[in-house]
């Protein structure tokens, strides 16, 4: 079964349903030397806004990688899988520090994962402006 491209702003129903299930995901950023840095994360997907969001600490390597890319952000990918099903979202990531953006991302995380994230005064949001979606389900 081949991977099917999706419009990240208008995915088909099965693709969107898969992104609403509770799954650990991965975030791939690039280190300054160009090698991939892949870490497990929780991701929320907002197709109407064409955004994916990852909450994290501002001191994390993933945040450093995104910031090092400059003001236009970093090319990144988030992916999830379960058995033969998988879905990837690609785009340009920036770091958001505004309290209202962090609160919104925490709420979205709680909705998807069924638990409120632990308090973290160092929390920021990696916000990914989506350009591509693909997957197999």
C-alpha positions in Angstrom: 0.0 0.0 0.0 1.5 3.3 -1.1 1.7 6.5 1.0 -1.1 8.9 0.2 -0.4 12.6 0.2 -2.9 14.8 2.0 -3.6 18.5 2.1 -2.6 19.4 5.6 -5.4 22.0 5.7 -8.1 19.6 4.5 -7.2 16.0 5.3 -9.5 13.1 4.6 -11.6 11.8 7.5 -9.4 8.7 8.2 -6.2 10.8 8.3 -7.8 13.3 10.7 -9.2 10.6 12.9 -5.8 9.0 13.2 -4.3 12.3 14.4 -7.1 12.6 17.0 -6.1 9.2 18.6 -3.7 9.1 21.5 -0.3 8.3 20.1 3.3 9.1 21.0 4.9 10.9 18.0 8.4 11.9 16.9 9.7 15.3 16.1 12.7 15.5 13.7 14.8 18.6 13.8 18.2 19.2 12.3 21.3 19.7 14.4 23.7 22.5 13.3 25.9 19.9 11.5 22.8 18.8 9.5 22.3 15.4 11.2 18.7 14.6 12.2 17.7 14.8 15.9 14.6 12.6 16.5 12.8 12.6 19.8 9.5 11.4 21.2 6.9 14.1 21.7 3.2 14.7 22.0 1.8 16.6 19.0 -1.5 18.3 18.4 -2.8 18.9 14.8 -5.0 21.8 13.8 -5.9 21.4 10.1 -8.0 24.5 10.0 -5.1 26.6 11.0 -2.6 24.3 9.2 -0.6 24.0 12.4 0.9 21.3 14.5 2.1 22.1 18.0 4.6 20.5 20.5 4.9 21.7 24.1 8.4 21.5 25.6 11.0 23.3 27.8 12.8 26.3 26.3 16.1 24.7 27.2 15.5 21.5 25.1 17.7 20.6 22.2 14.7 20.7 19.8 14.1 24.3 20.7 17.8 25.2 20.3 17.7 23.6 16.8 14.6 25.5 15.8 16.0 28.8 17.1 19.4 28.2 15.4 17.6 28.1 12.0 16.9 31.8 12.3 13.8 34.0 12.2 12.2 32.1 9.3 12.2 28.9 11.4 13.4 25.4 10.8 12.2 22.6 8.5 10.8 19.8 10.7 8.6 16.7 10.6 6.4 15.1 13.1 5.3 11.5 12.7 3.2 8.9 14.4 2.6 5.3 13.8 0.6 2.3 14.9 1.2 -1.0 13.3 0.9 -0.5 9.5 -0.7 3.0 9.9 1.5 6.0 9.9 1.1 9.8 9.3 3.7 12.5 8.8 3.3 16.3 8.9 6.0 18.5 7.6 6.5 22.2 7.8 8.4 25.2 9.2 8.8 25.4 13.0 9.1 28.5 15.1 9.1 28.9 18.9 6.2 30.6 20.6 6.6 32.1 24.1 3.4 34.1 24.5 1.4 32.9 27.5 -1.8 32.7 25.5 -0.2 30.5 22.9 1.3 28.2 25.6 -2.1 27.9 27.3 -3.8 27.1 24.0 -1.2 24.4 23.2 -1.6 22.9 26.8 -5.4 22.8 26.3 -5.0 21.0 23.0 -2.5 18.6 24.5 -4.9 17.8 27.3 -7.8 17.2 24.8 -5.8 14.8 22.7 -3.9 12.9 25.4 -6.5 13.0 28.2 -4.3 14.6 30.8 -3.2 18.0 31.7 0.6 18.5 31.1 2.6 18.9 34.3 3.3 22.5 35.3 6.5 23.8 33.7 7.5 27.5 34.1 10.0 27.0 31.2 7.4 25.8 28.8 7.3 27.1 25.2 5.5 25.9 22.1 7.1 24.6 18.9 4.5 25.7 16.3 4.8 24.1 12.9 3.2 25.8 9.9 2.3 22.8 7.8 3.3 22.4 4.2 2.9 18.7 3.6 1.1 15.7 5.0 1.4 12.1 4.0 0.5 8.7 5.5 -0.8 5.2 5.1 -3.8 3.9 7.0 
